[in-house]
Amino acid sequence: MCGIFGYIGDKNCVPILIGGLKKLEYRGYDSAGICVADGCRLTVVKKRGKIADLEGSLRLKKIIGTIGIAHTRWATHGEPNEVNAHPHTDCCGKIAIVHNGIIENYAPLKKLLEQEGHKIVSQTDSEVLAHLIEKFYAGDLEKAVIQALKIVDGAFGLAALHENEDRIVVARRGSPLIVGIGKNEMLISSDAAALLNHTKKAVYMADNEVASVTKNGYIIKHLNGGRLAAKKVDKIKWAAAQVEKGDFAHFMLKEIYEQPETIENALRGRIKHGRIKLSIELNVSTVRRIIITACGTSWHSALLGKYIIESLASIPVEVDYASEFRYRSPLIKRDDLVVAISQSGETADTLGAIREAKEKFAKTLGIINTVGSSIARDVDSGIYLHAGPEIGVASTKAFTSQVAVLILFALYLRQARGGALDKNIIGELCGVPQKIRHILENTSGIKSIAQRFKNSPNFLYLGRGVNFPVALEGALKLKEVSYIHAEGYPAAEMKHGPIALIDKKMPVVFLATEDRFLNKILSNIHEVKARGGIIIAVANGNGSKKVRRLAEHIITVPSTLKSELSPIINVIPLQLIAYYIANAKGINMDKPRNLAKSVTVE
Ligand code: F6R
């Protein structure tokens, strides 16, 4: 969602704040702003639109200062405009705040503040924070922040400045905040990736902590009791180049092309002498049932997890949207294992689902990309993806790494319960990156399909078995980045409704790779053809000959002997179709409208 960045040191903070915001822009891009303290007063500049627009308007003003906070917004309350953009100030412009999250009781707080004479100018929930801090301010910003937050319900990552104080006060509950430690300078950020140009030393704040950050240090306390919080300094393992586009036109394309390497990273060191090595600190041998919970693309991985774990480890698996799971009083038992899958590790609903599971004494495990993230720290144990930062708003490389890790996890479960491992599947898994490279080196057919169908208003994606979640993922990618309406279905379900949509203009993407369902898929293709639909098929091996006879367009992909592995390969052309259609339509698919990476509000 929104991104927060801050700097305190000896340098002019303006270019540093803008650089930080550019790295965070994928978190929200409807408006942005900065507040700079020059030792005498605070100057706030805000702009609707992208960071580049803010940068343009800053060029016209001569603002210099060594302390500053900045924000890039994804609107929750109030339309994207300059007034609603952050930073927000108190009535006198002496206090400024940037906020990530939602203040749930902002309406009564606003009423109370207005009765006391405060002038609230925006439609946001966040502005009340500036006025509450003003209300409690008596010469100590940290104390005022603590008092203000005591009467606030909801989630916040907050950074505050006062014109008379040489420090930034930050606080967190539910929204990530990291303090970056530099030399004679400190930074704050909602995202580790944005710190990389300055430092790799980071302190991850936990919920209900407040920090007072000066250029030479920081003191972190518990919001509730004022006790000092013991914190360890972590090293961010990502390289600065990983958050740059390099030679690629877009992050989405870069991340699609990174997949052979990111899958290798997910497997590295985890397969030794035909055995699976995962440092899971949980006894999985007694687990009776697994519940996987996630959102969006990660939920598609979770669905695949059901197929993969049930097939390879013979443990029953249920899959739930995190937002539904957490609020429907799920029946969880102590011998259940609840698995959260999340790229960011910050998705509010997934975090809420894990907390619900913990309250019911289930064991919890995270399959997470972002080291040190909230979910990673909340679960009993975890498996990191090691996919590197995913900046493109549409998830690509995280998805394939999640599936690779789920395969490892399924094999690990089997092994832990005394089952023999099939050497072929391990060998095949290690060969997947090379197969993806092959697809990525042969994209001309995919590009021409994208060109041909870029103006289609609708798409259907159909698959069976493990290819059903792939169909869902293909449809989601297309919707997100090209704004074309797309639906994914199990191919057999088509007859129960969606078939009514098929006419001569409807492109239908079939996942028609060789597995035990191929003949059934061929029948489904016939059914679509009989109604004039246009067939685009992903096929492989000998099966592609049969598919070719029916399909107008065919994308051939390398085969795998084990159907559990085919989703990682089959999804690649679907990611590329979505990318190239968006590109052909002139859409910036790294910042699709209305979307933001990392959904930290419910
Ligand atoms: C889709 C996409 C989203 C995320 C979802 C969960 O391309 O990126 O659907 O998958 O918001 O995010 P994480 O995995 O960070 O929990």
Boltz pocket constraint, residues with backbone or C-beta under 6 A from the ligand:
constraints:
  - pocket:
      binder: B
      contacts: [[A, 295], [A, 296], [A, 297], [A, 298], [A, 299], [A, 341], [A, 342], [A, 343], [A, 344], [A, 345], [A, 346], [A, 347], [A, 350], [A, 392], [A, 393], [A, 394], [A, 395], [A, 396], [A, 476], [A, 477], [A, 480], [A, 596], [A, 598], [A, 599]]
      max_distance: 6.0
